[in-house]
Amino acid sequence: MERGILYLSARVVEKISNPTLTLELSKIVTKLQEAMMSGFQRHLLCYGAKRLVQVVKQALCFGSEAASSWTMDKGFMSYLTALDFNQPPGFRGVDGP
């Protein structure tokens, strides 16, 4: 059904003006994006974001004024995720893949 909606909308419609079709297409595209994510990307979204918040809270408690800017640092989130992702399965975070 979804494949048919994508195929027909790409062939027939030049500009999507129907809100129902727009909603359905956005659901399909979101589903496709999630299906194409790697294990690391899934772990980054599930575990990395939560762990980053925990680390920032700990650093703020220790008096680090720069820690508040870490919440926007995608590289730091990737680093924390990579550390956990490369742990043996028994040592991984709760939200591990």
N, C-alpha and C positions, 0 to 999 in steps of 0.2 A: 504494500500500500504506500509506504513512505517513498520507495524508489519510484513509483508511478507519479506521485505528487511532484517529486524533484524533476523527473524527466519531462512531464507535461508543462510544468511552470517554466522550465528553461526553454522549451520549444515554442510555447504559445504566448507567454506573457513577456512583454518588454519591460514594463514597469509595474511593480506590484502595488496596487492601490487598495485591495481588499484586506481589511484588518484580520480577518479569520485566516486567510492564506498566509499573511505575514507571520502570524503567531505560529501556525503549523510549520512553516519553513524554518523559523527560528528554533523551534523544538528539535527538528530533524538535524539542523546544522550543529546544535549544541550536543546532541547525541553522537554525531559523527566525530566532533572534536574530542569528546571524552573517550571514544573508542580508539582513537589514534594516539592517545597519550601513552608514553612509556611508563614502566613501573616506577622509574625515578621521579617522573613528573607527578604521578599520583601520590607518591610518598611525600614529595615536596609540598603539595597542597594539603594533605592530611596531617602529616607529622611536622613538617618544617615550619609552618606558620605558627602552630601551637608552641613549639619549642623555642622559636624566636621570641615570642611574648614572654615565656618563662625566663629566658636569659636576660631580656631587657629589664624585667621586674627585679631580678636578683641584682643586676648591676646598679639599678637606681637605689636599691636598698643599701648597697655598699657606698653610695655617694657619687657615682659616676654621672656627671652632668651630660656627657656626650651620649649616654646610652639611649636617650629619647630619640635620637636621630637614627638609631640602628633599625627601628621598625620599618623603615622604608628601604633598607639595604637588601636587595634581592640576592646579591652575592653572598652575604653573610647567611641568609636563609638557606641558600644552596649548599654552603659549607657545612652548616649544622645538619642538613639532610644527608649529605654525603657521608659525614661521620657516622650517623646512625645506619644509613643504608649499607655500609660496608662492615657492620658488626655481624658476628655470627648470629643466626636466627634466634637463639635463646637469649641474646643480650639486647635485641632490638627494642625500640620503644613500643608502647602499647598499640599504636596505630600502624605498626609495620605491615608491609604487604604480605 
